[in-house]
Amino acid sequence: MTFVFEDIDDVEMERRRSVVEPLTDAVRDLVDAVIRTEVAEGEIPDVTAAVRAVTERLRSRQSDGPYGVRYTRAGTGMPWGNPAVGVRNAVAPPMRVQAGDDGLRWADVRLGAAYEGPPGLVHGGICALLLDHLLGEAAGADGTPSFTGTISVRYLRETRLGPVHLEARTDRYDGPKKFVTGTLSDADGPSVVADAVFVIPRWARATPPQEAPQ
Ligand SMILES: CCCCCCCCCC(=O)SCCNC(=O)CCNC(=O)[C@H](O)C(C)(C)COP(=O)(O)OP(=O)(O)OC[C@H]1O[C@@H](n2cnc3c(N)ncnc32)[C@H](O)[C@@H]1OP(=O)(O)O
């Protein structure tokens, strides 16, 4: 597992983000359009060829593997291939994680047609993905790395497509284990709750935190 440090400052990171984000947003829009289009079937082969041409252009120069989790000189993370928050990943809604008091992490996300499971409702795996990620962000609020060891997701009721709100925080520590809880709510209130144990890996375990994150 390699964390890559890019020799750039955060201003340069923001510049790069501003270049690539419109492309990712355009691809998200394309995904939605493919799901919902009702153009004549005869138009589809032409559109397919146009999309393939764009893909080929992007592939003319690309990295060998995944993007990785890169860091700027200031230590700002660039998890741009991440399926929950990735700036370069059109699969990500994306979720934009915000920091609140006492280690709270929260996000407002709009989930459209690409995230449908039961008709008009959010796919349960998408709820689990977003919660896992946000709980991971809450676990990381103390500055130590940790991985999901176990996560339990309880679907209280269906979640409607549209705007959803997520919150998570670390409730307590036990040695290298962080016990983290979170909720996902749609316009009618909480619909999914999650609790998880995040574990600080051995290589990062010199001084596990014993206090609530700030
Ligand atoms: C700010 C950055 C934000 C980023 C957010 C990203 C969120 C995304 C979260 C993820 O997707 S992480 C990827 C999915 N998870 C994994 O791939 C984890 C794979 N598993 C592992 O790497 C290791 O199994 C793990 C680090 C979880 C534990 O291995 P260790 O060798 O460190 O565990 P160890 O045997 O030393 O046990 C330490 C404690 O943890 C407990 N433990 C171990 N594995 C556990 C587990 N799976 N679930 C719950 N508890 C576990 C274990 O019982 C013990 O408890 P006690 O101290 O009370 O004895």
PDBQT file of the ligand as one rigid body, heavy atoms in Angstrom, charges set to zero:
ROOT
HETATM    1  C1  LIG A 301      -9.300  10.923   6.828  1.00  0.00    +0.000 C 
HETATM    2  C2  LIG A 301      -9.319   9.776   5.842  1.00  0.00    +0.000 C 
HETATM    3  C3  LIG A 301     -10.714   9.310   5.545  1.00  0.00    +0.000 C 
HETATM    4  C4  LIG A 301     -10.735   8.098   4.698  1.00  0.00    +0.000 C 
HETATM    5  C5  LIG A 301     -12.060   7.425   4.809  1.00  0.00    +0.000 C 
HETATM    6  C6  LIG A 301     -12.024   6.092   4.135  1.00  0.00    +0.000 C 
HETATM    7  C7  LIG A 301     -13.180   5.274   4.564  1.00  0.00    +0.000 C 
HETATM    8  C8  LIG A 301     -13.130   3.957   3.835  1.00  0.00    +0.000 C 
HETATM    9  C9  LIG A 301     -12.990   2.837   4.811  1.00  0.00    +0.000 C 
HETATM   10  C10 LIG A 301     -12.562   1.596   4.096  1.00  0.00    +0.000 C 
HETATM   11  O1  LIG A 301     -13.117   1.216   3.118  1.00  0.00    +0.000 OA
HETATM   12  S1  LIG A 301     -11.221   0.728   4.747  1.00  0.00    +0.000 SA
HETATM   13  C11 LIG A 301     -11.134  -0.667   3.635  1.00  0.00    +0.000 C 
HETATM   14  C12 LIG A 301     -11.933  -1.824   4.126  1.00  0.00    +0.000 C 
HETATM   15  N1  LIG A 301     -11.282  -2.420   5.260  1.00  0.00    +0.000 N 
HETATM   16  C13 LIG A 301     -10.218  -3.226   5.120  1.00  0.00    +0.000 C 
HETATM   17  O2  LIG A 301      -9.732  -3.474   4.040  1.00  0.00    +0.000 OA
HETATM   18  C14 LIG A 301      -9.609  -3.748   6.385  1.00  0.00    +0.000 C 
HETATM   19  C15 LIG A 301      -8.925  -5.082   6.152  1.00  0.00    +0.000 C 
HETATM   20  N2  LIG A 301      -8.475  -5.625   7.440  1.00  0.00    +0.000 N 
HETATM   21  C16 LIG A 301      -7.332  -5.197   8.017  1.00  0.00    +0.000 C 
HETATM   22  O3  LIG A 301      -6.568  -4.418   7.469  1.00  0.00    +0.000 OA
HETATM   23  C17 LIG A 301      -7.034  -5.734   9.350  1.00  0.00    +0.000 C 
HETATM   24  O4  LIG A 301      -7.743  -6.949   9.536  1.00  0.00    +0.000 OA
HETATM   25  C18 LIG A 301      -7.410  -4.735  10.491  1.00  0.00    +0.000 C 
HETATM   26  C19 LIG A 301      -6.522  -3.489  10.376  1.00  0.00    +0.000 C 
HETATM   27  C20 LIG A 301      -8.883  -4.343  10.464  1.00  0.00    +0.000 C 
HETATM   28  C21 LIG A 301      -7.131  -5.429  11.829  1.00  0.00    +0.000 C 
HETATM   29  O5  LIG A 301      -5.906  -6.112  11.737  1.00  0.00    +0.000 OA
HETATM   30  P1  LIG A 301      -4.870  -6.038  12.896  1.00  0.00    +0.000 P 
HETATM   31  O6  LIG A 301      -3.799  -7.035  12.638  1.00  0.00    +0.000 OA
HETATM   32  O7  LIG A 301      -4.426  -4.625  13.064  1.00  0.00    +0.000 OA
HETATM   33  O8  LIG A 301      -5.785  -6.479  14.137  1.00  0.00    +0.000 OA
HETATM   34  P2  LIG A 301      -5.304  -7.106  15.482  1.00  0.00    +0.000 P 
HETATM   35  O9  LIG A 301      -5.349  -8.581  15.397  1.00  0.00    +0.000 OA
HETATM   36  O10 LIG A 301      -4.013  -6.483  15.933  1.00  0.00    +0.000 OA
HETATM   37  O11 LIG A 301      -6.490  -6.668  16.468  1.00  0.00    +0.000 OA
HETATM   38  C22 LIG A 301      -6.479  -5.396  17.095  1.00  0.00    +0.000 C 
HETATM   39  C23 LIG A 301      -7.844  -5.237  17.763  1.00  0.00    +0.000 C 
HETATM   40  O12 LIG A 301      -8.814  -5.023  16.732  1.00  0.00    +0.000 OA
HETATM   41  C24 LIG A 301      -9.823  -6.046  16.794  1.00  0.00    +0.000 C 
HETATM   42  N3  LIG A 301     -10.150  -6.393  15.424  1.00  0.00    +0.000 N 
HETATM   43  C25 LIG A 301      -9.339  -6.948  14.501  1.00  0.00    +0.000 A 
HETATM   44  N4  LIG A 301      -9.968  -7.098  13.342  1.00  0.00    +0.000 NA
HETATM   45  C26 LIG A 301     -11.219  -6.633  13.543  1.00  0.00    +0.000 A 
HETATM   46  C27 LIG A 301     -12.346  -6.555  12.717  1.00  0.00    +0.000 A 
HETATM   47  N5  LIG A 301     -12.312  -6.942  11.436  1.00  0.00    +0.000 N 
HETATM   48  N6  LIG A 301     -13.482  -6.044  13.241  1.00  0.00    +0.000 NA
HETATM   49  C28 LIG A 301     -13.527  -5.616  14.521  1.00  0.00    +0.000 A 
HETATM   50  N7  LIG A 301     -12.483  -5.673  15.359  1.00  0.00    +0.000 NA
HETATM   51  C29 LIG A 301     -11.343  -6.189  14.861  1.00  0.00    +0.000 A 
HETATM   52  C30 LIG A 301      -9.149  -7.223  17.489  1.00  0.00    +0.000 C 
HETATM   53  O13 LIG A 301     -10.127  -8.060  18.121  1.00  0.00    +0.000 OA
HETATM   54  C31 LIG A 301      -8.293  -6.505  18.496  1.00  0.00    +0.000 C 
HETATM   55  O14 LIG A 301      -9.114  -6.095  19.564  1.00  0.00    +0.000 OA
HETATM   56  P3  LIG A 301      -8.534  -6.113  21.070  1.00  0.00    +0.000 P 
HETATM   57  O15 LIG A 301      -7.482  -5.048  21.109  1.00  0.00    +0.000 OA
HETATM   58  O16 LIG A 301      -9.713  -5.830  21.939  1.00  0.00    +0.000 OA
HETATM   59  O17 LIG A 301      -7.969  -7.489  21.262  1.00  0.00    +0.000 OA
ENDROOT
TORSDOF 0
